[in-house]
Amino acid sequence: MQIITGIILLISFPLMLLLIGFVTYPLALVFAFVLHVIGAMKANNGEWWNPPMTPRFVK
C-alpha cells in the first residue's frame, strides 16, 4: 500500500504545476491514512486483510 501511495504522490508532485496536484496529493495522503487505520483495526481483531488497489508482490 505504501508503494502505491508513493507512486501516486510522485505523480501528483509534477501535477502541482497544473494545479491538479494540489488536490490529488492530499487526497492520496488521506486515502492512505484511512486504509492504514482500517488495516490496523483488522489486525487488532486478528483478521487478515488485503488492502484494495494494491498488487500482491509476494504470494
Order of alpha helices (4+ residues) and beta strands (2+ residues): alpha-alpha
